Amino acid sequence: MNGKVRVAMLSFAHVHADGYAKQAKANEHVELVAVWDEEEYGGKQGAERHEIEFTTDLDALLARDDIDAVIVNAITSQHTEVMVKAANAGKHIFTEKALAITVEECDPIIEAVEKAGIKFMISLPSRANADLLLAKKIVEDGVIGNLTFGRGRVAHSGALDKWFSGPSAWFADKKRAGGGGLFDLGCHRMDVVPWLMGKPVKVTALINNLAGAYDIDDNSVTLFEFENKALGVVDVSWVHRSGPNMLELYGTEGSFVLGHGGMHFQSRKLGEDGVKEYLEKRPQAVPAPMIQWVNAIVNDSPMTITIQDGRNLTEVMQAAYISSETGKAVSLPL
């Protein structure tokens, strides 16, 4: 390296690609060098916006010695191919979620990454959020007792308002995207709810299309049964205009809720004064996923999000789609 991590953007297909490019350019340890893309996904225009080189030859880009790492924003169906090639070329990888559409497609990525010994990060930014780290600590400390029920909701009006067209049209193509509202937006809660509540052992889901704007799911409810017998619900929608994106945890000794205009936290174990004291010592946010990744490359710093977290997320989403298609509960692991 020339004192900085030299990074190439692999596609601008994902809507967050421009944001990742800006994060990379703002990082003092990063030099954004080039963009690879297929013409329909906006990479050439992205390269022009960020004043860097553009190419349609992925193999030639990955063979370059002046590129140390890649940020993957390719369509999800290309993730395995793109990331295996990047890992085999010895490039560190930051990727937009999901890791891949199926667990069978995740495993070659994991094998290639482990063999190459590169730094890998999947963007699951909820795991860096201070409120969610507090929720994690509350669960681990047992201050709301044994978990009995949890709920995560995330929704917007993407289907009602027909957000996806042009370079983002692939979001509504199941073959390229893997799924619609649940697979895209739902990643955030489908990751966080099991992260907080424990190992899922059974998944049941109802997934449908309400708006008819796209030929893909835009409304869903997924039910989890966890190893500890707690139940969890994740509801995801592209057809809601308003309302809080809730996160709720209930236990035998209390509750923790985000989304009703703030935070609700009760604990019989701690009492009112104990809750106040507990919150005074609450965890702080950790660095965002991209910052963690860059620091790991530069300083070999530890990262709080792993490639296995990405595989686990794909597994529960795949189970949800199987359940909805078959009308049956799906046991885990797949």
C-alpha positions in Angstrom: 0.0 0.0 0.0 1.1 3.6 -0.6 0.1 4.7 2.9 -3.6 4.4 2.1 -6.0 1.5 1.4 -6.6 1.7 -2.3 -10.2 0.8 -3.0 -12.3 -0.1 -6.1 -16.1 0.0 -6.1 -17.6 -3.1 -7.6 -20.8 -1.8 -9.1 -23.2 1.0 -8.2 -26.2 -1.2 -8.4 -27.2 -0.9 -4.8 -28.9 2.3 -3.7 -26.3 2.7 -0.9 -23.3 2.6 -3.3 -23.0 6.4 -3.5 -23.0 6.7 0.3 -20.2 4.1 0.6 -18.2 5.9 -2.0 -18.6 9.1 0.0 -17.6 7.3 3.2 -14.5 5.9 1.6 -13.5 9.3 0.2 -14.0 10.9 3.6 -11.7 8.3 5.3 -8.1 9.6 5.7 -6.8 6.0 5.3 -8.6 5.3 2.0 -8.0 6.3 -1.6 -10.9 5.5 -4.0 -9.3 4.4 -7.3 -11.8 2.9 -9.7 -15.2 1.5 -10.4 -16.2 -1.7 -12.2 -19.7 -2.1 -13.4 -22.1 -3.2 -16.1 -23.6 -0.3 -17.9 -27.2 -0.7 -16.7 -26.3 -0.2 -13.0 -24.9 3.3 -13.0 -21.3 2.7 -12.4 -20.0 4.9 -15.2 -22.0 7.8 -13.9 -20.8 7.0 -10.4 -17.2 7.1 -11.6 -17.8 10.5 -13.2 -19.4 11.8 -10.0 -16.5 10.7 -7.9 -13.9 11.5 -10.5 -12.3 8.1 -10.7 -11.6 5.5 -13.4 -14.3 3.3 -14.8 -14.0 -0.2 -16.3 -16.2 -3.0 -17.4 -13.4 -5.6 -17.1 -13.7 -7.1 -13.6 -10.8 -9.6 -14.0 -8.4 -6.9 -15.2 -9.4 -4.7 -12.3 -8.9 -7.4 -9.7 -5.5 -8.3 -11.2 -4.2 -4.8 -10.5 -1.5 -4.2 -7.9 -2.6 -0.7 -7.2 -5.9 -1.9 -5.7 -5.9 -3.4 -2.2 -9.6 -3.7 -1.4 -13.1 -3.6 -2.9 -16.5 -2.3 -1.9 -19.2 -4.7 -3.3 -22.5 -3.1 -4.4 -23.3 -5.6 -7.2 -26.7 -7.1 -7.6 -27.2 -9.8 -5.0 -27.2 -12.7 -7.5 -23.6 -11.7 -8.5 -22.3 -11.6 -5.0 -20.8 -15.1 -5.0 -19.0 -14.7 -8.3 -17.7 -11.2 -7.6 -16.6 -11.9 -4.0 -14.9 -15.2 -4.7 -12.9 -13.6 -7.5 -12.0 -10.7 -5.3 -10.9 -13.0 -2.4 -8.9 -15.2 -4.8 -7.1 -12.0 -6.0 -6.2 -11.2 -2.4 -8.5 -8.1 -2.1 -10.1 -7.1 1.2 -13.9 -7.0 0.9 -16.6 -4.8 2.2 -20.0 -5.8 1.0 -23.6 -4.6 1.0 -26.0 -7.1 2.5 -27.2 -9.7 1.8 -24.1 -11.9 1.7 -25.8 -14.0 -1.0 -29.3 -15.3 -1.8 -28.9 -18.8 -0.4 -26.6 -20.5 2.2 -25.3 -22.6 -0.7 -24.1 -19.5 -2.4 -22.6 -18.1 0.9 -20.3 -21.0 1.6 -18.0 -20.5 -1.4 -17.5 -16.9 -0.4 -16.7 -17.9 3.2 -14.2 -20.6 1.9 -12.5 -18.1 -0.4 -12.3 -15.4 2.3 -10.8 -17.8 4.9 -8.3 -19.2 2.4 -7.1 -15.8 1.4 -6.9 -14.4 4.9 -8.3 -11.1 3.9 -10.4 -8.6 6.0 -14.1 -9.0 5.3 -17.0 -6.9 6.4 -20.7 -7.1 5.6 -22.7 -3.9 6.2 -25.0 -4.6 9.1 -25.0 -1.1 10.6 -27.7 -1.8 13.2 -25.0 -3.8 15.2 -23.1 -0.6 15.7 -26.0 1.4 17.0 -25.9 2.5 20.6 -29.5 1.7 21.4 -29.2 -1.8 20.0 -26.0 -2.4 21.8 -27.8 -1.4 25.0 -30.6 -3.9 24.1 -27.9 -6.5 23.6 -26.4 -5.8 27.0 -29.8 -5.8 28.7 -30.4 -9.3 27.3 -26.9 -10.6 28.2 -27.1 -9.2 31.7 -30.5 -10.8 32.2 -32.0 -7.6 33.7 -35.4 -8.2 32.0 -35.2 -11.9 33.0 -35.6 -14.7 30.5 -36.8 -13.5 27.1 -40.3 -14.5 26.1 -41.2 -12.4 23.1 -39.6 -9.9 20.7 -40.7 -7.9 17.7 -38.8 -6.0 15.0 -40.6 -3.9 12.4 -39.1 -2.0 9.4 -41.2 -0.5 6.7 -41.4 2.3 4.1 -43.5 3.2 1.1 -41.2 1.9 -1.7 -43.8 -0.1 -3.5 -46.6 2.5 -3.0 -44.5 5.2 -4.5 -42.7 3.0 -7.0 -39.2 3.8 -6.0 -37.3 1.3 -8.1 -36.6 2.1 -11.8 -33.6 2.5 -14.0 -30.4 1.4 -12.3 -32.4 0.3 -9.2 -35.0 -1.7 -11.2 -33.3 -4.9 -10.3 -34.6 -4.6 -6.7 -37.9 -5.8 -8.1 -36.5 -8.7 -10.0 -36.5 -11.9 -7.8 -33.8 -13.6 -9.9 -31.3 -10.8 -9.4 -32.4 -9.5 -5.9 -33.4 -12.8 -4.2 -36.6 -11.3 -3.0 -38.4 -8.0 -2.5 -39.3 -6.1 0.7 -38.2 -8.9 3.1 -34.9 -9.6 1.4 -34.0 -6.0 0.9 -35.3 -3.9 3.8 -36.0 -6.9 6.1 -32.3 -7.7 6.3 -31.9 -5.2 9.1 -34.5 -6.7 11.5 -34.0 -10.3 10.3 -30.4 -9.9 11.5 -31.0 -8.0 14.7 -33.9 -10.0 16.2 -32.0 -13.4 16.3 -28.8 -11.5 17.3 -30.7 -10.3 20.4 -32.9 -13.2 21.2 -30.8 -16.3 20.5 -30.5 -19.2 18.2 -33.5 -19.7 16.0 -34.8 -23.2 15.5 -38.0 -22.8 13.6 -39.2 -20.1 11.1 -42.7 -19.6 9.8 -43.6 -16.8 7.3 -46.4 -15.2 5.3 -45.0 -13.2 2.4 -47.1 -11.6 -0.3 -47.6 -8.8 -2.8 -50.1 -6.1 -1.7 -49.5 -3.1 -3.9 -49.0 -4.8 -7.2 -46.4 -2.2 -8.2 -43.8 -4.8 -8.8 -43.9 -8.6 -9.3 -42.2 -9.3 -6.0 -43.0 -9.4 -2.3 -43.8 -6.1 -0.6 -45.5 -7.2 2.7 -44.5 -9.9 5.1 -44.6 -11.3 8.7 -42.0 -13.8 9.9 -42.4 -15.8 13.1 -39.3 -17.3 14.9 -39.1 -19.9 17.6 -35.8 -19.7 19.5 -33.8 -22.4 21.2 -34.8 -20.8 24.6 -38.5 -21.2 23.6 -39.0 -17.4 23.2 -41.0 -16.3 20.2 -40.1 -13.4 17.8 -41.8 -11.6 15.0 -40.4 -9.6 12.2 -42.8 -7.6 10.0 -41.5 -5.9 6.9 -43.2 -3.8 4.3 -42.8 -1.6 1.3 -46.4 -0.5 1.6 -46.5 1.6 4.8 -46.4 5.4 4.8 -46.1 6.1 8.5 -45.6 4.6 11.9 -42.6 3.8 14.1 -40.1 1.1 13.1 -40.4 -0.8 16.4 -38.0 -3.0 18.3 -39.5 -4.7 21.3 -38.1 -7.2 23.8 -40.2 -8.7 26.6 -38.9 -11.0 29.4 -40.1 -12.5 32.7 -38.7 -9.5 34.6 -39.2 -6.5 32.4 -39.2 -5.1 28.9 -37.2 -2.9 26.5 -38.9 -1.0 23.6 -37.7 1.4 21.0 -39.9 3.3 18.6 -42.7 5.0 20.5 -41.0 8.3 20.2 -38.1 7.1 22.4 -37.1 4.3 24.7 -39.1 2.3 27.3 -37.1 0.2 29.8 -38.5 -1.5 32.8 -36.8 -4.1 35.1 -38.2 -5.6 38.3 -34.7 -6.8 39.0 -33.3 -3.3 39.0 -36.2 -1.2 40.0 -36.7 2.4 38.9 -33.6 3.8 40.5 -31.5 0.8 39.3 -32.7 1.4 35.7 -31.6 5.0 35.9 -28.2 3.9 37.2 -27.9 1.2 34.6 -28.6 3.6 31.7 -25.9 5.9 33.0 -23.4 3.2 32.2 -25.0 2.2 28.9 -22.7 1.2 26.0 -21.7 3.7 23.4 -22.0 3.2 19.6 -19.1 1.4 18.0 -17.5 2.5 14.8 -19.6 2.1 11.6 -18.9 -1.1 9.6 -16.8 0.6 7.0 -14.6 2.3 9.6 -14.2 -1.0 11.4 -13.1 -2.6 8.1 -10.6 0.0 7.2 -9.1 0.0 10.7 -8.8 -3.8 10.5 -6.9 -3.5 7.2 -4.6 -0.7 8.5 -4.1 -1.7 12.1 -5.4 -5.3 12.3 -8.1 -4.0 14.7 -10.9 -6.5 15.6 -14.3 -6.2 13.9 -17.6 -6.8 15.7 -19.4 -8.2 12.6 -18.4 -11.4 10.9 -18.9 -13.2 7.7 -20.8 -15.9 9.6 -23.2 -13.2 10.7 -23.9 -12.7 7.0 -24.5 -16.4 6.4 -26.8 -16.6 9.4 -28.9 -13.8 8.0 -29.2 -15.4 4.6 -30.2 -18.7 6.3 -33.2 -17.2 8.2 -34.3 -15.2 5.1 -34.1 -18.3 2.9 -36.1 -20.2 5.5 -38.8 -17.5 5.6 -39.2 -17.7 1.8 -39.3 -21.5 1.9 -42.0 -21.4 4.6 -44.1 -18.9 2.7 -43.9 -20.9 -0.5 -44.7 -24.3 1.1 -47.1 -23.1 3.8 -45.0 -25.0 6.4 -42.7 -24.2 9.3 -39.0 -24.6 8.4 -36.6 -26.0 11.0 -33.1 -24.7 11.3 -30.3 -25.3 10.3 -31.3 -25.7 6.7 
